[in-house]
Amino acid sequence: MVSADILERLSATLVSRRDADPNVSYVAKLFHKGQEAILKKVGEESVEVIMAAKDGDKLHIVREVADLWFHTLVLLAHEGLSHEDVLAELARREGISGIDEKAARKGH
């Protein structure tokens, strides 16, 4: 089994690339281009996940979800957040009905 520590390592790498040379780092290039470019990549990867799922190719689905997670982690890092913030939110929601949780968020 692959360890969830990969999220720690990946997050640390993303933060370290924030001020790296955009000519030598894809992540630095995304950070340099800013939020719009990052959001565009998240959107593109979301569509690619949907298309892979429609095709039914499990390996393709996994690869596209990995791309989506990666670009979502870039977005989090750009916003000064991390996977830990998302994990804390998931832990907060654990054991709460999805219907109840969504109703509690009305207006946010």
C-alpha positions in Angstrom: 0.0 0.0 0.0 1.2 3.5 -0.9 1.6 5.7 2.2 -0.4 8.9 2.5 3.0 10.5 3.3 3.2 11.2 -0.4 0.8 14.2 0.2 3.3 15.6 2.8 6.2 15.2 0.4 4.3 16.6 -2.6 3.0 19.6 -0.6 6.5 20.4 0.6 7.8 20.2 -3.0 5.0 22.5 -4.2 5.8 25.1 -1.5 9.5 24.9 -2.4 8.7 25.6 -6.0 6.7 28.7 -5.3 9.7 31.0 -5.8 11.6 28.7 -8.2 12.6 29.7 -11.7 9.5 29.3 -14.0 11.8 28.3 -16.9 12.9 25.2 -15.1 9.8 24.2 -13.1 6.3 23.5 -14.3 4.9 24.2 -10.8 6.9 27.5 -10.6 5.5 28.4 -14.1 1.9 27.8 -12.8 2.6 29.9 -9.7 4.1 32.6 -11.8 1.1 32.7 -14.2 -1.2 33.0 -11.2 -4.6 31.9 -10.1 -6.3 32.1 -13.5 -3.8 29.6 -15.0 -4.1 27.3 -12.0 -7.9 27.4 -12.1 -7.8 26.7 -15.8 -5.7 23.5 -15.2 -8.0 22.4 -12.4 -10.9 22.8 -14.8 -9.2 21.0 -17.6 -8.2 18.1 -15.4 -11.8 17.9 -14.0 -13.1 17.4 -17.5 -10.5 14.8 -18.3 -11.6 12.8 -15.2 -15.1 12.9 -16.4 -14.1 11.8 -19.9 -11.9 9.0 -18.6 -14.8 7.8 -16.4 -17.2 7.8 -19.4 -14.6 5.7 -21.3 -14.5 3.2 -18.4 -10.7 2.7 -18.5 -9.8 2.3 -14.9 -6.1 3.1 -15.4 -7.0 6.2 -17.4 -9.3 7.3 -14.5 -6.6 6.9 -11.9 -4.1 8.8 -14.0 -6.5 11.7 -14.6 -7.6 11.8 -11.0 -3.9 12.0 -10.0 -3.5 15.0 -12.4 -6.6 16.6 -10.8 -5.4 16.0 -7.3 -1.9 17.4 -8.3 -3.3 20.6 -9.7 -5.7 21.0 -6.8 -2.7 20.8 -4.5 -1.1 23.5 -6.6 -4.2 25.6 -6.1 -4.2 25.0 -2.4 -0.5 25.9 -2.1 -1.1 29.1 -4.2 -3.8 30.1 -1.7 -1.6 29.4 1.3 -3.5 26.2 2.2 -2.5 22.5 2.1 -3.9 19.0 2.0 -4.0 19.2 5.8 -6.7 21.8 5.6 -8.8 19.6 3.4 -8.2 16.5 5.6 -9.3 18.5 8.6 -12.5 19.5 6.8 -13.2 15.9 5.8 -12.6 14.8 9.5 -15.0 17.5 10.6 -17.7 16.1 8.3 -17.1 12.5 9.2 -20.3 11.0 10.7 -22.5 13.9 9.6 -25.2 13.3 7.0 -24.3 14.8 3.7 -27.7 16.4 3.5 -27.3 17.9 7.0 -23.7 19.1 6.3 -24.8 20.8 3.0 -27.8 22.5 4.7 -25.4 23.9 7.4 -23.3 25.5 4.7 -26.2 27.5 3.1 -25.1 31.1 2.6 -21.4 30.2 2.3 
